[in-house]
Amino acid sequence: MKYRLMLLAAAILTAGCQTTKEQSPSPLAGYGIEGQVHVELSDRLKDLGLTFTVAKIDPAGPYNNYRRIILYVIAEQALDKVTTLAKAYDIRGREIGRATLELTLDAGEAQYVKYAFPVEMDMQTVAKYVIDIKP
């Protein structure tokens, strides 16, 4: 009887524990581990032939007073000193942080890049990052 009650309790507890993978809304929006990092590239960067396949929070944590996101970017065309601006937005669409990065890549080249946000920005409140060319 005890064994049956334990099995019943285990079945009840695990019944609601199914997980589903989030699907990226487009090939140019990336999700990190468990959908925690949502990144979008601007149309201007897409027009320059830039794409990415990985977006994640730096597992090393804060680095020199910065919190970083890491992207694996691929350049279809050569990029020469293109200054990009990553903006972090909360769930209400309010901007809560910025980071800049200069990209220089040959056509067909790919590499990991890191955007460093101020340590004061709470990364748990970020709903998405949008990366564009800095004006």
Secondary structure, DSSP 4 states (H G I P E B T S, - for coil): -HHHHHHHHHHHHHHT----PPPPSSTTEEE-GGG--EEEE-HHHHHTTEEEEEEEE-TT--BTTEEEEEEEEEESS-EEEEEEEEEEE-TTS-EEEEEEEEEEE-TT-EEEEEEEEETTS-GGG--EEEEEE--
